[in-house]
């Protein structure tokens, strides 16, 4: 995979989250926090998990391995999640924008939150971050639909077509 392709995927990731967030903002605090009995529990928990994963992988890329995920209870509401997440997104965009094709082959050594050592090729790690985000958007979107606040379509094709 080329750096140009990776940059495009990170731009898509931001585009897709920005299509989900307005639907989340329409929820009452109760609906946002209600345990849905699936995936990560509440929409709040799923979003904090997604944000936390992006923060952890960005930290690992920079040589630090956090020993725990961010905790949902540390974020009062969706506004607090967004305030914390926006700089993470911006830093990822800047980081991916600074890469060369050769950088994608670099090995990243890290510790998991369970204290196991791991290694990944940077290109694979970056692809994982995108896939992980897509997985959780696809879990959150149907819940939003059932609550009457559907997201616009999130297909990569629509992003490519500029819609």
N, C-alpha and C positions, 0 to 999 in steps of 0.2 A: 504494500500500500504506500502511496506517496503522501508527502506532507500536505500537498494541496487537497487530496481526498480527505485526509484527517481533519484539516481545517474546515472543510465543507460539512463533515459529520458533526463537528462541534458547533458550527453555526446552526445546523439543523436541530441539534439537541436543545439549544437555547430557544430557537423558534418554536419547537414543540412544547417546551415547558411554558413559554409565554402564551400559548394557546390554552393550556390547562388552567393556569393561574386565575384568569378572570372568572372561570366557572367556580373555582374554589372560593373566590372572594364573595360570591353570591350566597354562600351557605351561612346559615345561622351558626353562632358559636357552638350550640348544642349539636347540630348536624355534623359540623366539622370535627368535633371531638368524640362523637359516638362510636363505640366499638362495633365494628361491622361483623366480627366473628370470622374474618378471613384475612389472609395475607398478613399485614402488619397491624391489624386491629382497626384503628381509626384512620381517616384520611390524614389527620395530623401526624400520627405515628408513621404512616407510609412516606409522607413528605420529609419528615425529619430523618428517617432512615435514608432516603434518597440523597438528601443534602449531605448527611453525614458520610455516606460512602464516597461522594465526590470529594469532600474535604480530606478524608483519609487517604484516598489515592493520590491526590495532589500533594499531601504531606509526604507520602512515601516516595513520590517522584523526586522531591526535594531533600530526601535523605532522613526524614523523621518518620517513625512508625508509631502513631498513637496506639495506646493499648486498649482503647475502648471507643465505641461509637458515641456520638452525641446523644444525649438523653432527651426524649420527647418532653419530659416534664420541665426541662430547662427553657422551654419556649412557650410563652403564654398563649400565643395564638398564631394565626397565619401571617399576620404582619411581622411578628418577631422572626418567624422562619424566613420570610422574604428578606428582611433586613440583614440577617446573617448570611443568607445564601447568595445574594447579589455579588458581594466581593469574591466569593469562591468562583462563581461563574466568570466574572471578569478576569480573575487570575488565570483560570484555565484557558480562556480565549487568548490572553497575552502569551501564556506559555506555549500553547500550540502554534501560535503565530510566529514564535521565535525559532521553531525547530527547522532543521534541514532533513532531507531524506535519510541521510546517514544516521541521524539521531534516533530514528525509529528502530534501529537494530541494537541500540544500547541495552545492556542488561540492568535492570533495577532490582536491587536486593532489599528486602524489607522483612519485617516481622508482622505476623497477623495479630489480630486482637487476642487470639488465643496463644500468643507467644511462640508460634511456629515460624521458622525461617522460610521465606519464599523468594523465588526469583521469577521475573517475567521479562520478556523482551518489551521495551517501551511501546512499540506499535501494538502489541497484543494487549498490554495494560490499558492503553488509551481506547482501544476498540471495546474492551470489557466495560469501561465506564459508560460508553454510549449504549451498549447492549443492556446494561443494568438499568439505566434510566428509561429506556424504551420498555423494558419489562414492567417497571413500576407504573409508568404512565398507563400502560395497558391494563393494569389492575385497578387503578384509580378511576379511569374514564368511565367504565360501566357503572361504577357506584354513583358517580356524578350524574350519569344519565338517569338512573333510577330515582334520583333525588330531584329530577326536573331541571337540572342545569348541565345539559350535555356540553361537551367540548366540541369545537369545530374538528373536522377530520384532521388526523395527525400523520397521514401517509407521507412518506418521504417523497413520493411522486408529486404530491401537491406542493411541497416545499420547492422541489426542482422546477415546477411550473410557475412558481411565484404567486401561489394563491393562499 
